[in-house]
C-alpha cells in the first residue's frame, strides 16, 4: 500500500512538471495557505495552559520545493513537511521536564485555481514519552514500574484538504482522511474527516507601519479511533504583519481544545484545556 501511494505521488508530480509552462524552485510564498486553526499543522508555536502546569511547543514547517503552472489559471506545487510537538511539565524549581513528544513527517501535492486550493498529503506520525514519564523504578521484586506505561504509537495517513476563500476575511476547508497504517490497531474505522473555518477582520495600523487584524478559527476532526471521538479547537486572537500581503506574521491568541488528548501516547484519554499561545508564521 505504501509503495502504491508513493508511486501515485511521483506520477502526479512528474506528469504535471513535464507539461508545465512555468516553474519555480524553492519559491518564497507557499501555494496552499497554512490552516492556522489546526494545532497539528506544521508551525512554530508556544502554548501555556493556565489550568494545568503544562506547556506545549511546536517546531516545524511545510516547504514547497517546486511550484509550476500548467495553464493560465492552474498552479501546482510539491513539497515536504515536518514538525515536532512537545509537551513540558512545570513541577517548580525552574525545571521543565519533557512529558511527551509527537513527530510528524510528510510530503504533499497542491493544486490551486482561483479561490480554490487542494492539498493531498501523505503523513507519518510517531509518539514518544519524555524523560519525566519514561524512566521507571525497580521494586524489591526486581520489577520495573513506570508512571505511565509507554506504547508503540505510529500512524500513517492519506489526507485530502480542499480550501475555498469567499473573501480575504472568510475561508472554509475540509476533506476526507484515511489511516493507511495504525499502531496500535484496535480495529477502529480508518476513515475520518477534518474541517474548519477562518474569519478575519479588516487590517488596521498599529505602530511603525505594522498591520494588525483580529481572527477567529474553528477546527474539528471526527475520528473513529478510541471508540469514536470529536476533537474541536476554538481560537481567537490577533495577527501582526509588517505588510498585508506577506505570509510572515506573529499571532497572539487564546484557544480552547476539547476531545481526546492530541498526543499519541495518550490518544484514548479525554482532554480539555484552555491555552494562551503565540505563533510565529515564517
MODAZI-V620359 format. One record per residue. N is the residue number from 1. RES is the residue in three letters. PHI is phi in degrees with one decimal (NA if undefined). D_LAST is the distance of its C-alpha to the last C-alpha in whole Angstrom. Layout:
N & RES & PHI & D_LAST
N & RES & PHI & D_LAST
//
This chain:
1 & UNK & NA & 34
2 & UNK & -62.4 & 31
3 & UNK & -63.8 & 32
4 & UNK & -63.8 & 33
5 & UNK & -63.0 & 29
6 & UNK & -61.3 & 28
7 & UNK & -63.9 & 31
8 & UNK & -62.1 & 30
9 & UNK & -60.8 & 26
10 & UNK & -64.9 & 27
11 & UNK & -62.9 & 30
12 & UNK & -58.7 & 27
13 & UNK & -66.4 & 25
14 & UNK & -68.0 & 28
15 & UNK & -64.3 & 30
16 & UNK & -74.9 & 27
17 & UNK & -62.8 & 26
18 & UNK & -62.5 & 30
19 & UNK & -101.4 & 31
20 & UNK & -71.6 & 27
21 & UNK & -84.9 & 28
22 & UNK & -152.2 & 25
23 & UNK & -144.4 & 22
24 & UNK & -130.8 & 19
25 & UNK & -98.9 & 18
26 & UNK & 48.9 & 14
27 & UNK & -65.2 & 13
28 & UNK & -73.2 & 10
29 & UNK & -103.1 & 10
30 & UNK & -73.0 & 10
31 & UNK & -80.2 & 14
32 & UNK & -106.9 & 14
33 & UNK & -64.4 & 12
34 & UNK & -56.6 & 11
35 & UNK & -85.9 & 13
36 & UNK & -74.1 & 12
37 & UNK & -81.1 & 16
38 & UNK & -90.7 & 16
39 & UNK & -70.8 & 16
40 & UNK & -104.1 & 16
41 & UNK & -79.4 & 13
42 & UNK & -54.6 & 11
43 & UNK & -167.9 & 8
44 & UNK & -110.3 & 8
45 & UNK & -155.3 & 11
46 & UNK & -132.7 & 15
47 & UNK & -128.4 & 18
48 & UNK & -100.7 & 21
49 & UNK & -107.7 & 24
50 & UNK & -60.5 & 27
51 & UNK & -87.0 & 29
52 & UNK & -151.1 & 29
53 & UNK & -98.1 & 28
54 & UNK & -100.4 & 25
55 & UNK & -129.3 & 22
56 & UNK & -108.3 & 19
57 & UNK & -139.8 & 16
58 & UNK & -134.1 & 13
59 & UNK & -134.0 & 11
60 & UNK & -176.5 & 10
61 & UNK & -162.9 & 8
62 & UNK & -101.7 & 10
63 & UNK & -131.9 & 10
64 & UNK & -70.9 & 13
65 & UNK & -81.0 & 15
66 & UNK & -151.3 & 17
67 & UNK & -124.5 & 18
68 & UNK & -146.4 & 22
69 & UNK & -121.7 & 24
70 & UNK & -91.9 & 27
71 & UNK & -154.0 & 29
72 & UNK & -67.8 & 28
73 & UNK & -116.8 & 26
74 & UNK & -108.1 & 25
75 & UNK & -119.7 & 22
76 & UNK & -133.2 & 21
77 & UNK & -153.6 & 18
78 & UNK & -131.6 & 18
79 & UNK & -158.8 & 16
80 & UNK & -123.9 & 15
81 & UNK & -142.1 & 13
82 & UNK & -158.4 & 14
83 & UNK & -160.8 & 14
84 & UNK & -122.4 & 16
85 & UNK & -105.0 & 17
86 & UNK & -121.2 & 19
87 & UNK & -125.5 & 22
88 & UNK & -108.7 & 24
89 & UNK & -101.5 & 27
90 & UNK & -136.0 & 28
91 & UNK & -75.4 & 32
92 & UNK & 111.5 & 33
93 & UNK & 72.3 & 33
94 & UNK & 58.4 & 30
95 & UNK & -118.9 & 29
96 & UNK & -135.5 & 26
97 & UNK & -67.3 & 28
98 & UNK & -79.1 & 26
99 & UNK & -89.0 & 27
100 & UNK & -160.4 & 25
101 & UNK & -142.7 & 22
102 & UNK & -115.8 & 21
103 & UNK & -119.0 & 20
104 & UNK & -116.9 & 18
105 & UNK & -149.8 & 18
106 & UNK & -159.5 & 18
107 & UNK & -135.0 & 19
108 & UNK & -152.1 & 18
109 & UNK & -121.2 & 20
110 & UNK & -127.8 & 19
111 & UNK & -125.8 & 21
112 & UNK & -135.2 & 21
113 & UNK & -146.2 & 23
114 & UNK & 64.6 & 23
115 & UNK & -83.1 & 22
116 & UNK & -92.9 & 22
117 & UNK & -144.9 & 20
118 & UNK & -130.3 & 21
119 & UNK & -126.5 & 19
120 & UNK & -107.4 & 22
121 & UNK & -119.3 & 20
122 & UNK & -120.6 & 22
123 & UNK & -134.1 & 21
124 & UNK & -113.7 & 23
125 & UNK & -139.5 & 22
126 & UNK & -134.3 & 25
127 & UNK & -130.1 & 25
128 & UNK & -142.5 & 27
129 & UNK & -70.7 & 29
130 & UNK & -92.8 & 28
131 & UNK & -57.1 & 30
132 & UNK & -62.4 & 31
133 & UNK & -111.1 & 33
134 & UNK & -81.3 & 33
135 & UNK & -70.1 & 36
136 & UNK & -98.3 & 39
137 & UNK & -120.0 & 43
138 & UNK & -95.5 & 46
139 & UNK & -81.2 & 49
140 & UNK & -61.8 & 53
141 & UNK & -84.5 & 53
142 & UNK & 81.2 & 51
143 & UNK & -97.6 & 48
144 & UNK & -87.7 & 44
145 & UNK & -113.9 & 43
146 & UNK & -118.7 & 39
147 & UNK & -56.2 & 38
148 & UNK & -136.2 & 36
149 & UNK & -73.3 & 37
150 & UNK & -70.3 & 34
151 & UNK & -125.6 & 34
152 & UNK & -86.6 & 33
153 & UNK & -116.8 & 30
154 & UNK & -150.1 & 28
155 & UNK & -139.9 & 27
156 & UNK & -133.4 & 26
157 & UNK & -140.0 & 25
158 & UNK & -113.6 & 25
159 & UNK & -130.1 & 23
160 & UNK & -117.2 & 23
161 & UNK & -122.4 & 21
162 & UNK & -104.6 & 22
163 & UNK & -129.1 & 20
164 & UNK & -136.3 & 22
165 & UNK & -98.4 & 21
166 & UNK & -71.5 & 24
167 & UNK & -163.5 & 23
168 & UNK & -66.8 & 19
169 & UNK & -107.0 & 20
170 & UNK & -148.7 & 21
171 & UNK & -136.9 & 20
172 & UNK & -124.0 & 22
173 & UNK & -153.4 & 21
174 & UNK & 169.1 & 23
175 & UNK & 166.1 & 25
176 & UNK & -85.7 & 27
177 & UNK & -136.5 & 26
178 & UNK & -141.4 & 29
179 & UNK & -75.4 & 29
180 & UNK & -86.4 & 30
181 & UNK & -150.4 & 31
182 & UNK & -133.4 & 32
183 & UNK & -149.2 & 33
184 & UNK & -72.0 & 35
185 & UNK & -115.1 & 36
186 & UNK & -97.3 & 38
187 & UNK & 78.3 & 39
188 & UNK & -70.5 & 37
189 & UNK & -57.1 & 36
190 & UNK & -91.2 & 33
191 & UNK & -86.4 & 32
192 & UNK & -144.1 & 29
193 & UNK & -125.6 & 27
194 & UNK & -143.0 & 24
195 & UNK & -155.2 & 24
196 & UNK & 174.6 & 22
197 & UNK & -146.6 & 21
198 & UNK & -132.6 & 19
199 & UNK & -121.3 & 20
200 & UNK & -129.8 & 19
201 & UNK & -84.3 & 21
202 & UNK & -71.9 & 21
203 & UNK & -73.3 & 19
204 & UNK & -137.9 & 21
205 & UNK & -84.4 & 21
206 & UNK & -109.5 & 21
207 & UNK & -158.5 & 21
208 & UNK & 51.9 & 20
209 & UNK & 78.6 & 19
210 & UNK & -69.8 & 16
211 & UNK & -102.4 & 16
212 & UNK & -128.9 & 16
213 & UNK & -145.1 & 17
214 & UNK & -84.9 & 19
215 & UNK & -151.3 & 18
216 & UNK & -140.2 & 20
217 & UNK & -133.5 & 19
218 & UNK & -133.9 & 22
219 & UNK & -129.3 & 21
220 & UNK & -139.7 & 24
221 & UNK & -124.9 & 25
222 & UNK & -112.5 & 29
223 & UNK & -118.0 & 30
224 & UNK & -91.8 & 33
225 & UNK & -69.7 & 33
226 & UNK & 56.2 & 35
227 & UNK & 81.3 & 37
228 & UNK & 101.8 & 35
229 & UNK & -152.5 & 32
230 & UNK & -118.0 & 30
231 & UNK & -96.6 & 26
232 & UNK & -127.5 & 25
233 & UNK & -131.1 & 22
234 & UNK & -109.7 & 22
235 & UNK & -139.4 & 19
236 & UNK & -142.0 & 20
237 & UNK & -177.1 & 18
238 & UNK & -128.6 & 16
239 & UNK & -116.4 & 13
240 & UNK & -112.4 & 12
241 & UNK & -135.4 & 11
242 & UNK & -74.6 & 13
243 & UNK & -132.1 & 13
244 & UNK & -61.3 & 14
245 & UNK & -91.2 & 13
246 & UNK & -88.2 & 10
247 & UNK & -84.9 & 7
248 & UNK & -80.4 & 5
249 & UNK & -159.0 & 7
250 & UNK & -120.0 & 9
251 & UNK & -120.3 & 11
252 & UNK & -121.6 & 15
253 & UNK & -150.1 & 17
254 & UNK & -108.2 & 20
255 & UNK & -143.3 & 21
256 & UNK & -130.0 & 24
257 & UNK & -122.5 & 24
258 & UNK & -144.0 & 28
259 & UNK & 149.8 & 29
260 & UNK & -101.3 & 29
261 & UNK & -55.6 & 27
262 & UNK & -72.5 & 24
263 & UNK & -85.3 & 24
264 & UNK & -58.3 & 26
265 & UNK & -62.9 & 29
266 & UNK & -121.7 & 30
267 & UNK & -62.7 & 29
268 & UNK & -99.3 & 33
269 & UNK & -110.2 & 33
270 & UNK & -59.9 & 32
271 & UNK & -152.3 & 30
272 & UNK & -140.0 & 29
273 & UNK & -150.4 & 27
274 & UNK & -106.5 & 25
275 & UNK & -136.0 & 22
276 & UNK & -116.2 & 20
277 & UNK & -131.1 & 16
278 & UNK & -129.8 & 13
279 & UNK & -120.6 & 10
280 & UNK & -118.8 & 6
281 & UNK & -95.3 & 4
282 & UNK & -74.2 & 0
//
